[in-house]
Amino acid sequence: MSCTTFIRLKHYRIKLSSYDLDPHLMSCTTFIRLKHYRIKLSSYDLDPHLMSCTTFIRLKHYRIKLSSYDLDPHLMSCTMFIRLKHYRIKLSSYDLDPHLMSCTTFIRLKHYRIKLSSYDLDPHLMSCTTFIRLKHYRIKLSSYDLDPHLMSCTMFIRLKHYRIKLSSYDLDPHLMSCTTFIRLKHYRIKLSSYDLVPHLMSCTMFIRLKHYRIKLSSYDLVPHLMSCTMFIRLKHYRIKLSSYDLDPHLMSCTTFIRLKHYRIKLSSYDLDPHLMSCTTFIRLKHYRIKLSSYDLDPHLMSCTTFIRLKHYRIKLSSYDLDPHLMSCTTFIRLKHYRIKLSSYDLDPHLMSCTTFIRLKHYRIKLSSYDLDPHLMSCTMFIRLKHYRIKISSYDLDPHLMSCTMFIRLKHYRIKLSSYDLDPHLMSCTTFIRLKHYRIKLSSYDLDPHLMSCTMFIRLKHFVENKTIQL
């Protein structure tokens, strides 16, 4: 094969204990794709002369052991793309030679369980642009030291989807003289001593602490630190914000606080009314939160208020919405929760315009959910979708829905033992779609007057008791 060699060993269980590639075999472009195997490459030796041009070695989706995988410094004089993806590997002695990467180096160690206990990056190793993406690992970076001279241009370190310990991770102010993008994403980290130097961020600071289990017990933001735009996105965490204090002077421009996908305790989370003089976007999404004492100041939201309580396990036992709080358009979306709405009272004056209440994807108890007739003078859209619900005493008032009524009970395990529809309730078009359920319709009675126009009942893909009488 003096020209192009395509060896694709795909979808096997093989043993490559003695697989020797001859240097003369691949004098041009070599594409070796060892994909979707369980292989052992204990003695896989690559000859330095084997890859004089461009080498693409993709060892993908394996369980391999690379205990003695040694890369020769001369092996990669041009562009070297080594993608070790979706493995369980041990790189205990993986040493990168400084001369190994004289041009552009793309090392993507993705989706591993690796130990990088002695992974040392040489300052001279990254004279141009370095993209090190250590993604989806369980790594220990206990002694990961970044040299200040290492990043004279643009440094992109993306430590994503790890379980790491950054107990001694110190960022030097000289380290980031230009634009710094530090994205610590999808980790279990401890930032007990993570100190940000005020001078470190003279331009735009983007700190995205995403998808972590972190403790921010002593996370102090310096007021002078954020003279321009401050973007703090605390996303997908298990955090404790017991002493998280936001200084009013800290956010003189636009503030975007997105607390998303957490297990948080907001027992003492106090928002200062002056803190949000412009547009405030508080999105409490995908949490297990307790909002027992969450008080919103009426003056806090003089313009448009968007409160989206989405994908939570919340207790709203004492959640009181002040009528003055939402003088314009109110969008309350309680989506994807395990909630208890035992005493959830909506004030009739609260929703003078269009009200969109979407109770979607919950395990809810609606034992005493009372909707005020005056509450919904326009269009009422109640969509109870993808729940395990008990509707034993759910009574729909005829006056409640004077226009179009859309009840879609979809993808549930529900019990409709006493679900009574009032004949006057549906004078126009009724669309009841009971789809993809395990339901019991033992006493589901439809009144003949109920459906004077079009009636669409689609009972599809069920395990049902055939006691339905139309």
Secondary structure, DSSP 8 states (H G I E B T S, - for coil): --S-EEEEEES-----TT----GGGGSS-EEEEEES-----TT----GGGGSS-EEEEEES-----TT----GGGGSS-EEEEEES-----TT----GGGGSS-EEEEEES-----TT----GGGGSS-EEEEEES-----TT----GGGGSS-EEEEEES-B---TT----GGG-SS-EEEEEES-B---TT----GGGGSS-EEEEEES-B---TT----GGGGSS-EEEEEES-B---TT----GGGGSS-EEEEEES-B---TT----GGGGSS-EEEEEES-EEE-TT----GGGGSS-EEEEEES-EEE-TT----GGGGSS-EEEEEES-EEE-TT----GGGGSS--EEEEES-EEE-TT----GGGGSS---B--BS-EEE-TT----GGG-SS-EEE--BS-EEE-TT----GGGGSS-EEEEEES-EEE-TT-B--GGGGSS-EEEEEES-------B-
